[in-house]
């Protein structure tokens, strides 16, 4: 979009700056059929090549939507809007397999694949929705997550690689231990097999740093899995610096 990253006063590649400061993994967001160049597959493939060239690994963040997916919005891709049940699960599996295979085919397989983005309230509503009259509940969510996981597991052998990415499940409850336990207890009861827990932590919504620390420690011990804060931010100024309203004020 024409943005320039600088190290001091020198214009420098952003990935190189991050790598030089110790960042070892790039998290790449993928939408199914967005406007060209906006988190689409070609742009993710390009980011993967840049990451590998810098000696970094790739975390593939699958939104399973044409736009932002979060706890309040988990809209099916337009091309999938008429699918449900077995047909939707098959499409999730095939789509996931094709994306991971495409990354592996260019020699940049992901080391981590995130099945859905902030799936606290489910994904691909209403089939994988946790609440509502038509919601599929945890059984519906688990079936879709398992379809995506199956696609990941099938992809790399198809592309000729023996590597197996780790599977991440991501919710937005950074400082909410009760909510995090509730979600992952239900998910494990449904038999969903995953490797990593991903959390979003935005302090004006998700609690204090001490609450985050308590939640991270508890989840790691309770489920025996590494826990990652994969999204976080804090405002650096209360000034008016663009055309978007400030989330945090005085």
N, C-alpha and C positions, 0 to 999 in steps of 0.2 A: 504493500500500500504506500510505498515511498518513505517509510520511516527509516531513520538513520540511528544506529547505535554507536556510541562513542566510548572509548576508554581514555579518560582524560579529555583531550581535545581531538584525538585521532579517531576518525571513522573506522570501525572494526566490525567484522562479522559477529553477530550476536552469539551464535553457538560457540565461537572461539572464546568470547569473553566468559560465558558461563563455564566452559570447560576449564579455563585457566583459574577459575575461582573454586574448583572442586566439584562442580555438578557432574554427575556421571550417567544420568539417564534423562532422555527427552520424552515427555508425555505428549503424544500427538492425538488430537481430537479428530474423529471421523464421523461425518454425517453421510446418510445414504444417498440422497439426491439433492444436494444444495445448489445454490448458484455456483457457476464454474469458479474454481479457485478458492472457494471458501470451505475449508475443511472437507474437501472431496478426496477421492482416492489418489488422483495424480499428485495433489499437494502433499498428502501423507507419504507417498512413495518418495517424493523429493526430500522431505524432511528426514526420512529414514536414511537416505543416502548421505545427507549432511551430517547427521548424528554419527553414523559409522565412520565417516572420514575424520571426525574429531575424536574418535576412540570412545564414543558414548553408546550406551544401550538404548533400546526403544521400549517404552510403555505405550501400547496401543489402547486408546480410550474409545470404545465403541458405544455411540449414543443410541443406535437403532432408531434414528429419527432423521428428518430432513433439516432439523434445526436444534436449538438447545434443548436438552433433556435434563430435568432436575426434579426435585420432589413435587413441585406444583405443575409440571408439564412433562408428560411422557407420551407424546403424540406419535402414532404410527407413521412411517413414511407413506407418502401419498400412494405410491405404487403398491403398498401392502394393505391399504385401508379396507379392502374387501376380504382379507384373509383372517381366519380364526382357527382355533383348534389345531388339528394335526397339520393343516396346510400352513398355518403361521409358524408353527414350530419347525417344520421342514424348511421354510424359507429362511428362518433365523440360522439354522444349521448350515444351509448351503451358502448363504451370504457370508457368514463368518469364515467358513472354510475357504471361500474364494479370496477374501481379503488377506487372510494370513498366508495363503499360498502365493498370492501376488507379491507380498513382501519377501517371502522366502525365495521366490524365483529370481529376484534381483540381488540376492545375497545379503538381505538385511532383515532376517527374521526377528520378530519382537521377542524380547526376553520376558515380558509380562503382557498379558492381555486382560483388560478390564471389561467384564461383561456387563454393559450398561453403565450409565452415569448417574450417580446419586439416586440409587434405586430404593430409597427409604420407603416410598409409597408404591413400589413396583415399577414395571416398565411395559411398553406396548399396550397401553390401556385400550379397552377394559380387560383383555385376556389376562394380563399380568398385573392388574391393579389390585391393591390390598383392601380398598374400601369402596363402597358404593353398591347400588342395587345389582349392577351387572358384573361386579368385580369377580375376578377369578380366584382371589385370595392367595394365600401362600402356596397352595398347590399349583395354581396357575402360574405364579411367578417362578416357582422352582422348576416347572416343566420348561419354561422359556430359557431360564438360565442354563439348565442342563443341555438344552439344544445348542446354545451358543458354545458351551464348553466342549460338547462333542465335535462341533465344527472346528474348533482350535486343534483338538487332538487328532483329527483326521487330516488337517491341512498339510502339516510339514512332511509327513511320509509321502503325500501326493507330490510334493515339490522336491522330493529326494533328500530331505534333511532329517537327521535323526534327533535334532534338538526338540525339546518340549517346553514351550513357554509356561511360566507360572500363571495361574489364574487368580485374578483379583476381583473381589466384590466390594463395591464402593457405595457408602452412604454418607449423609451429611451431618452426623451427630458427634462432632469433635469433642464437646465437653459434656455430652449427655450419656452417662453410663447406663442408666436404666433403659433408655431408648435403644442404645446399641445392643445391650444384652437381649432385650426383647426381640429385636430383629434377628440377630445371629442365632439365638436359641431356636427360633422357629425355622430358620433356614437349615440348620443342622438336623433338626427333627425331620425335615423333608428329604434329607439325604443328599443335599447339594455338596459336592466335593470341590473345595477351592484351597488355594495356597496362601493367599495374602488378604488382609483386611485393609481397605482404603477408607480414609475419612477426609471429609472437608472440615476445615476449622476457620471460621470467620468470627472473631470474638464478639462482635456486636449481636450475633445471632446464636452462637454456639458455646457461650460460657467463658469463664476465666481460664487463664493458663493453668492454674492449679486443678481445675476441673478436667482440662484436657489431659494433664499428667496422670490423674487418677484413672481416667478412662483408658488411656493407652496401656498403662500397667496392668489394669484388670483384664482387658481384652486379650492381651498377649498371654497372660497366664491361664485364663479361662478356656481359650480355644487352642492354645499351643501353636499359634501362627504369628509371623511377623506382622506388625501394624505400621502403616505408612500414612502420614498426612500428605495427601496428594493435591490438595487445594488449600491455599491460605492467602490472606492479604490483610493489609492494614493501611488506612489512608495516611498519606505522607503530608497532606496539607488540607486545611479547611477552605482554601482559596477556590475561586471559580476558574477552572482551567480548561473547560471544554463545554459542549452543549448538552451534557448529560447531568441531570440533577445529582447532587451529592448524597450518598447513602448515610453518611455520618455528619452531624453538625455539632454545635456547642452543647 
